[in-house]
């Protein structure tokens, strides 16, 4: 189980039992209760796709949706909190929705930091910076912020507009409805600018194994999901704080989307099938 900290649950999830640690926060679609309704579950879990803890609405610092027209298409409204997620209603025209949570502070025990760095596939310079801090007898103190986005339905230029979140993932190029083995281009933005050299993991609801890749100079990655179903891209940016010497600022980000089975080839006459 992920070992970010017991304090994470107490602070960010507001009342969950201590002794259980949590990691990523992501959206997943829920069945509609009426025609045309879009309902989303926002929750935190140890490993995608199982959401284990709800998000209190008071921790939603930013939220919104884009559709196929310029600009936001309406509010993302909290409906209810279940034991495992916060249920929200999106506008019927929404094609992409997002949420940024308020920042929280945690302290990690020294023996938990290597596990954390492994989980986020931390780059060598981050590991070296932590080793230097350890040599000076400093503890790991961190302020973290969660960011989540979900792609709904067909990909469009408008739905890939930046959200204003501090860390964002935009699905910027794909062939309309996403299908197995389609090339999917995603751009990572930090404070509105492309984030190069950022490690991103692709995870499927059908497999416990993730696939890591790294953004290029334009902050982009290209992935080809090999299975149908729900997927999530996840990454964590950690850097020394500019305002609190000897402490860290981290930003978690996820992008959830769904992939349909590969298109079925048209039936050909006998002897001419591929």
The 8 nearest C-alpha neighbors of each residue, nearest first, counted from 0:
[[1, 45, 2, 20, 21, 46, 19, 22],
 [0, 2, 45, 20, 3, 21, 22, 115],
 [1, 3, 20, 4, 0, 115, 111, 21],
 [2, 4, 1, 20, 115, 22, 21, 7],
 [5, 3, 6, 7, 2, 20, 107, 105],
 [4, 6, 7, 20, 18, 8, 17, 19],
 [5, 7, 9, 4, 8, 10, 105, 106],
 [8, 6, 10, 5, 4, 9, 11, 105],
 [9, 7, 12, 6, 10, 11, 5, 15],
 [8, 10, 6, 13, 7, 14, 12, 11],
 [11, 9, 7, 8, 13, 12, 6, 103],
 [12, 10, 8, 13, 7, 9, 103, 54],
 [11, 13, 8, 54, 10, 9, 14, 15],
 [14, 12, 9, 11, 10, 15, 8, 55],
 [13, 15, 9, 12, 16, 8, 10, 17],
 [16, 14, 8, 13, 12, 9, 17, 52],
 [17, 15, 14, 18, 19, 9, 8, 5],
 [18, 16, 19, 5, 15, 9, 8, 6],
 [17, 19, 5, 16, 20, 4, 8, 6],
 [20, 18, 17, 5, 21, 16, 8, 4],
 [19, 21, 2, 5, 4, 1, 3, 8],
 [22, 20, 45, 44, 1, 43, 3, 19],
 [21, 23, 45, 44, 1, 43, 3, 24],
 [24, 22, 43, 44, 25, 45, 21, 251],
 [23, 25, 43, 42, 147, 44, 145, 22],
 [26, 24, 147, 41, 42, 253, 43, 23],
 [27, 25, 41, 40, 149, 39, 255, 148],
 [26, 28, 40, 39, 29, 41, 25, 255],
 [29, 27, 39, 38, 40, 26, 30, 37],
 [28, 30, 38, 39, 31, 40, 27, 37],
 [29, 31, 32, 28, 38, 37, 39, 36],
 [32, 30, 36, 33, 37, 38, 29, 34],
 [31, 33, 30, 36, 34, 38, 37, 35],
 [32, 34, 31, 36, 35, 37, 30, 38],
 [35, 33, 36, 31, 32, 37, 91, 30],
 [34, 36, 91, 33, 37, 31, 32, 92],
 [35, 37, 31, 34, 33, 91, 38, 32],
 [38, 36, 89, 88, 31, 91, 35, 39],
 [39, 37, 88, 29, 87, 31, 28, 89],
 [38, 40, 28, 87, 29, 27, 86, 88],
 [39, 41, 86, 27, 26, 85, 84, 28],
 [42, 40, 26, 85, 84, 25, 86, 39],
 [43, 41, 84, 53, 50, 24, 52, 25],
 [42, 44, 24, 52, 50, 23, 51, 53],
 [45, 43, 50, 51, 46, 21, 22, 49],
 [44, 46, 21, 22, 1, 0, 23, 47],
 [47, 45, 44, 48, 49, 23, 22, 50],
 [48, 46, 49, 204, 44, 45, 50, 202],
 [47, 49, 204, 46, 50, 203, 44, 229],
 [50, 48, 47, 44, 46, 51, 45, 43],
 [51, 49, 44, 43, 42, 83, 52, 48],
 [50, 52, 83, 44, 43, 49, 42, 53],
 [53, 51, 83, 43, 42, 84, 50, 82],
 [84, 52, 54, 83, 42, 85, 82, 80],
 [53, 55, 85, 12, 42, 56, 84, 52],
 [54, 56, 57, 58, 53, 12, 13, 85],
 [57, 55, 58, 59, 54, 77, 85, 80],
 [58, 56, 55, 59, 60, 54, 101, 100],
 [57, 59, 56, 100, 101, 55, 60, 54],
 [60, 58, 100, 56, 57, 61, 99, 101],
 [59, 61, 100, 101, 99, 58, 62, 98],
 [62, 60, 99, 98, 59, 100, 63, 164],
 [61, 63, 98, 97, 75, 99, 59, 60],
 [62, 64, 75, 74, 96, 97, 71, 98],
 [63, 65, 96, 95, 71, 93, 72, 97],
 [66, 64, 71, 158, 95, 72, 93, 94],
 [65, 67, 93, 94, 158, 68, 92, 72],
 [66, 68, 157, 158, 155, 69, 65, 94],
 [69, 67, 66, 157, 70, 65, 72, 71],
 [70, 68, 157, 67, 71, 66, 65, 72],
 [69, 71, 65, 72, 68, 157, 66, 160],
 [72, 70, 65, 64, 73, 63, 69, 66],
 [71, 73, 65, 66, 64, 70, 93, 90],
 [74, 72, 71, 90, 64, 75, 63, 89],
 [73, 75, 63, 76, 89, 90, 64, 72],
 [74, 76, 89, 63, 88, 62, 87, 64],
 [75, 77, 88, 87, 74, 78, 89, 86],
 [78, 76, 87, 86, 79, 88, 75, 56],
 [79, 77, 87, 86, 76, 88, 80, 85],
 [78, 80, 86, 85, 77, 81, 87, 84],
 [81, 79, 85, 86, 84, 53, 82, 78],
 [80, 82, 84, 83, 85, 79, 53, 86],
 [81, 83, 53, 84, 52, 80, 51, 85],
 [82, 84, 52, 51, 53, 81, 50, 42],
 [53, 85, 83, 42, 41, 81, 40, 52],
 [84, 86, 80, 41, 53, 54, 40, 79],
 [85, 87, 40, 79, 78, 39, 80, 77],
 [88, 86, 77, 78, 39, 76, 38, 40],
 [87, 89, 38, 76, 75, 37, 39, 77],
 [88, 90, 75, 37, 38, 91, 93, 87],
 [91, 89, 93, 92, 73, 88, 37, 72],
 [90, 92, 93, 36, 37, 35, 89, 94],
 [91, 93, 90, 66, 94, 72, 67, 65],
 [94, 92, 66, 90, 65, 91, 95, 64],
 [93, 95, 151, 66, 158, 65, 150, 152],
 [94, 96, 150, 65, 158, 151, 64, 149],
 [97, 95, 64, 149, 148, 63, 65, 150],
 [98, 96, 148, 62, 147, 63, 64, 149],
 [97, 99, 62, 147, 61, 146, 148, 100],
 [100, 98, 146, 61, 60, 145, 59, 164],
 [101, 99, 59, 60, 58, 145, 144, 102],
 [100, 102, 60, 58, 144, 59, 103, 99],
 [103, 101, 144, 143, 142, 100, 104, 145],
 [104, 102, 142, 143, 144, 101, 11, 105],
 [105, 103, 142, 141, 143, 102, 106, 140],
 [104, 106, 141, 140, 6, 142, 7, 107],
 [105, 107, 140, 139, 141, 108, 104, 4],
 [108, 106, 139, 109, 4, 111, 112, 105],
 [107, 109, 111, 110, 106, 112, 139, 138],
 [108, 110, 111, 112, 107, 138, 139, 113],
 [109, 111, 108, 112, 113, 114, 107, 115],
 [112, 110, 114, 108, 109, 113, 107, 115],
 [111, 113, 115, 114, 109, 110, 116, 107],
 [114, 112, 116, 115, 111, 117, 110, 109],
 [115, 113, 117, 112, 111, 116, 118, 2],
 [114, 116, 112, 118, 117, 113, 3, 111],
 [117, 115, 113, 121, 119, 118, 114, 120],
 [116, 118, 120, 114, 115, 119, 113, 121],
 [119, 117, 115, 116, 120, 114, 1, 121],
 [118, 120, 116, 121, 117, 235, 115, 234],
 [121, 119, 117, 118, 116, 122, 198, 211],
 [120, 122, 116, 119, 117, 125, 123, 126],
 [123, 121, 125, 124, 120, 126, 198, 116],
 [122, 124, 126, 125, 127, 121, 128, 120],
 [125, 123, 127, 126, 122, 128, 121, 129],
 [126, 124, 128, 127, 123, 122, 129, 121],
 [125, 127, 123, 129, 124, 128, 130, 122],
 [128, 126, 124, 130, 125, 129, 123, 131],
 [129, 127, 125, 131, 130, 126, 124, 132],
 [128, 130, 132, 126, 131, 127, 133, 125],
 [131, 129, 127, 133, 132, 128, 126, 134],
 [132, 130, 134, 128, 129, 133, 127, 135],
 [133, 131, 129, 135, 134, 137, 130, 128],
 [134, 132, 136, 130, 135, 137, 131, 129],
 [133, 135, 131, 132, 136, 130, 137, 129],
 [136, 134, 132, 133, 137, 131, 130, 138],
 [135, 137, 133, 134, 132, 138, 131, 130],
 [138, 136, 133, 132, 135, 139, 245, 134],
 [139, 137, 140, 136, 109, 133, 108, 107],
 [138, 140, 107, 106, 141, 137, 246, 109],
 [141, 139, 106, 246, 105, 247, 138, 107],
 [140, 142, 247, 105, 104, 248, 246, 143],
 [141, 143, 104, 248, 103, 249, 247, 102],
 [142, 144, 249, 102, 103, 250, 248, 141],
 [145, 143, 102, 250, 100, 251, 101, 249],
 [144, 146, 251, 100, 99, 250, 252, 24],
 [147, 145, 99, 252, 251, 98, 100, 253],
 [148, 146, 253, 25, 98, 97, 252, 254],
 [147, 149, 97, 254, 96, 253, 255, 98],
 [150, 148, 255, 254, 96, 95, 256, 26],
 [149, 151, 95, 256, 94, 255, 152, 96],
 [152, 150, 94, 95, 149, 153, 256, 93],
 [151, 153, 94, 154, 176, 150, 257, 177],
 [154, 152, 176, 175, 155, 151, 94, 177],
 [153, 155, 175, 152, 173, 176, 158, 156],
 [156, 154, 158, 157, 153, 67, 159, 175],
 [155, 157, 159, 158, 171, 160, 154, 67],
 [156, 158, 67, 159, 155, 160, 69, 68],
 [157, 159, 65, 66, 155, 95, 160, 94],
 [160, 158, 169, 157, 156, 171, 170, 161],
 [159, 161, 157, 158, 162, 156, 169, 65],
 [162, 160, 163, 159, 169, 191, 167, 164],
 [161, 163, 164, 160, 97, 167, 63, 64],
 [162, 164, 161, 165, 191, 190, 167, 166],
 [163, 165, 166, 162, 167, 99, 190, 146],
 [164, 166, 190, 189, 163, 167, 191, 188],
 [167, 165, 189, 164, 188, 190, 252, 146],
 [166, 168, 188, 187, 164, 169, 189, 252],
 [169, 167, 187, 186, 254, 188, 185, 170],
 [170, 168, 186, 159, 185, 171, 187, 167],
 [169, 171, 185, 159, 172, 184, 186, 168],
 [170, 172, 169, 185, 159, 184, 186, 156],
 [173, 171, 184, 183, 170, 185, 174, 154],
 [172, 174, 183, 175, 182, 184, 154, 177],
 [175, 173, 176, 177, 172, 181, 154, 182],
 [176, 174, 153, 154, 173, 177, 155, 152],
 [177, 175, 153, 174, 178, 152, 154, 259],
 [178, 176, 258, 259, 175, 181, 174, 173],
 [179, 177, 259, 258, 261, 181, 260, 180],
 [178, 180, 261, 225, 260, 181, 226, 224],
 [181, 179, 223, 225, 224, 182, 178, 261],
 [180, 182, 223, 179, 178, 183, 177, 224],
 [181, 183, 223, 222, 180, 173, 221, 184],
 [182, 184, 173, 222, 221, 172, 223, 181],
 [185, 183, 221, 172, 220, 171, 170, 173],
 [184, 186, 170, 169, 220, 219, 171, 221],
 [187, 185, 219, 169, 218, 168, 188, 220],
 [186, 188, 168, 218, 167, 194, 193, 219],
 [189, 187, 193, 192, 167, 191, 194, 166],
 [188, 190, 166, 192, 191, 165, 194, 193],
 [191, 189, 165, 192, 166, 188, 164, 163],
 [190, 192, 188, 189, 193, 163, 161, 165],
 [191, 193, 188, 189, 190, 194, 187, 218],
 [194, 192, 218, 188, 217, 187, 195, 189],
 [193, 195, 218, 188, 187, 189, 192, 197],
 [194, 196, 218, 216, 214, 215, 197, 217],
 [195, 197, 214, 213, 215, 198, 194, 216],
 [196, 198, 214, 213, 195, 194, 199, 236],
 [199, 197, 213, 212, 234, 196, 214, 211],
 [200, 198, 234, 212, 233, 211, 213, 197],
 [199, 201, 211, 233, 210, 232, 209, 234],
 [202, 200, 232, 210, 209, 231, 211, 233],
 [201, 203, 209, 231, 230, 232, 200, 210],
 [204, 202, 230, 205, 206, 229, 231, 201],
 [203, 205, 48, 229, 206, 230, 47, 228],
 [206, 204, 203, 207, 228, 226, 229, 227],
 [205, 207, 208, 203, 204, 202, 209, 226],
 [208, 206, 209, 205, 203, 202, 204, 46],
 [209, 207, 206, 210, 202, 203, 201, 205],
 [208, 210, 202, 201, 200, 211, 207, 203],
 [209, 211, 201, 200, 212, 202, 208, 199],
 [212, 210, 200, 199, 201, 209, 198, 213],
 [211, 213, 199, 198, 200, 210, 214, 220],
 [214, 212, 198, 197, 196, 199, 215, 220],
 [213, 215, 219, 218, 220, 196, 197, 195],
 [214, 216, 218, 195, 219, 217, 196, 213],
 [215, 217, 195, 218, 214, 196, 219, 194],
 [218, 216, 215, 219, 193, 195, 194, 214],
 [217, 219, 193, 195, 194, 214, 215, 187],
 [220, 218, 186, 214, 215, 217, 185, 187],
 [219, 221, 214, 185, 184, 186, 222, 213],
 [222, 220, 184, 183, 182, 185, 219, 223],
 [221, 223, 183, 182, 224, 220, 184, 201],
 [222, 224, 180, 182, 181, 183, 225, 221],
 [223, 225, 180, 179, 226, 222, 181, 258],
 [226, 224, 180, 179, 223, 227, 181, 178],
 [227, 225, 179, 224, 228, 260, 258, 180],
 [228, 226, 258, 260, 259, 179, 229, 225],
 [229, 227, 258, 257, 259, 230, 226, 204],
 [228, 230, 257, 204, 256, 203, 258, 227],
 [231, 229, 203, 256, 202, 255, 257, 204],
 [230, 232, 255, 202, 254, 201, 233, 256],
 [231, 233, 201, 254, 253, 200, 202, 199],
 [234, 232, 253, 200, 199, 252, 231, 201],
 [233, 235, 199, 252, 251, 198, 200, 119],
 [236, 234, 251, 250, 119, 252, 237, 249],
 [235, 237, 250, 249, 251, 238, 234, 197],
 [238, 236, 249, 248, 235, 250, 247, 239],
 [239, 237, 248, 247, 240, 249, 236, 125],
 [240, 238, 247, 246, 248, 241, 245, 237],
 [239, 241, 247, 248, 243, 242, 246, 238],
 [240, 242, 243, 239, 244, 248, 247, 238],
 [241, 243, 240, 244, 246, 239, 245, 248],
 [242, 244, 240, 246, 241, 245, 247, 239],
 [245, 243, 246, 240, 242, 241, 239, 247],
 [244, 246, 243, 239, 247, 240, 137, 132],
 [247, 245, 140, 244, 240, 243, 141, 239],
 [248, 246, 239, 141, 240, 238, 140, 142],
 [247, 249, 142, 240, 238, 141, 237, 143],
 [250, 248, 237, 143, 236, 142, 144, 247],
 [249, 251, 144, 236, 235, 143, 145, 252],
 [250, 252, 235, 145, 146, 234, 144, 236],
 [251, 253, 146, 234, 147, 233, 145, 235],
 [254, 252, 233, 147, 232, 25, 148, 255],
 [253, 255, 148, 232, 149, 231, 147, 168],
 [254, 256, 231, 149, 230, 150, 148, 26],
 [257, 255, 150, 230, 149, 229, 231, 254],
 [256, 258, 229, 228, 230, 259, 177, 255],
 [257, 259, 227, 178, 177, 228, 179, 229],
 [260, 258, 178, 227, 177, 179, 228, 261],
 [261, 259, 227, 179, 178, 262, 258, 226],
 [260, 262, 179, 178, 263, 259, 180, 227],
 [261, 263, 264, 260, 178, 259, 179, 265],
 [264, 262, 261, 265, 260, 266, 178, 259],
 [263, 265, 262, 266, 267, 261, 273, 272],
 [266, 264, 267, 263, 262, 272, 268, 273],
 [265, 267, 264, 268, 272, 263, 269, 271],
 [266, 268, 272, 271, 265, 269, 270, 264],
 [267, 269, 271, 270, 266, 272, 265, 273],
 [270, 268, 271, 267, 272, 266, 273, 265],
 [269, 271, 272, 268, 267, 273, 266, 265],
 [272, 270, 269, 268, 267, 273, 266, 265],
 [271, 273, 267, 270, 269, 268, 266, 265],
 [272, 271, 267, 270, 264, 266, 269, 265]]
